[in-house]
Amino acid sequence: MNQRQLEVFLIIAKTQNIKQASEQLFITPSAVSKTLGELEKEVGLQVFDRIKGRLYLNEEGRLFAEKASQLLEDLERMTTLFTSTEELPIRVGASITFGESLLTPAIVNFKKQHPKTPIPVTIGNVGVIREKLLANELDLAIIEGPAFHEAFISVPISTFNIYPVGVEKYFPKKTISLEKLSTYPLLVRETGSSLRKAIEEAFVSSGLGFNFHWESRSTESLILACEAGLGVTFLPETYLPLKKNLTAVKIKQHPLKSHNHLIYLKNKSQRKEFQDFITVMKNSFANTKNP
């Protein structure tokens, strides 16, 4: 049974006349009769009573006509469902650094072009965001660091400096060495955070140990602990300038940087809104002013 058979059947049901149906369908009466015969054979029902050379829709035929009409309406709606992709969501993931400060104005810019496109957002550490992207729970993500997976397309969008931050007793000068930093109680993000990974790699590559005194998923809690003088944390420059009594300094000879990327799965279907979103994100973050 196919769509054409249903269309022919409904015209016959309306006219109850093979010749009139053929005229409306612009095909021969024999073609109409053949199509009807094939349909009745496939469904195992005789949908018309044939009396003295005329067709009369029987009870089975009336029920079948009702269902056929509904099915064709559903098919029509399905064929027009995606003629516009404007209202389909773009599921976005973001690392905490981007989610807390930079993503909102970028999405506002995108909404000026596509106000009807929903943008559900998931914010988490980079490890969690990558896993959700691999599971197809997200369409794209904006993260610190590279993708580290062959399944991803990785588009560079920005580079941020990372600064040690603390109260004045830790930073009497505007610069500090990694060696000196390694002796301080360090307040860091959780395992899986790209920021933490960059810090660990800096110490390890310099042959230094380190004391991770406090671990948190919340950058705000680390800042509050710093304000209380409990240790030193590391922040991207997007969090500067800092409030209250905190100071950010440069690291001698070993500047820390975060190379940030927009990532999505290879072979990802890219409708116009998806492509426009990538363009807006690239432009928004490229234009972020570094201190």
Buried (B, 14 or more C-beta within 10 A) or exposed (E): EEEEBBBBBBBBBEBBBBEBBBBBBEBEBEBBBEBBEBBBEEBEBEBBEEEEEEBEBBEBBEEBBEEBBEEBEEEEEEEEEEEEBEEBEBBBBBBBBBBBBBBEEBBEBBEEEBEEBEBEBBBBBBBBBBBBBEEEEBBBBBBBBBBBEEEBBBBEBBEBBBBBBBBEEBBEEEEBEBEBBBEBBBBBBBEBBBBBBBBBEBBEEBEBEBEBBBBBBEBEEBBBBBBEBBBBBBBBBBBBEBEEEBBBBBBBEBEBEBBBBBBBBEEEEEBEBBEBBBEBBBEBBEEBEEE
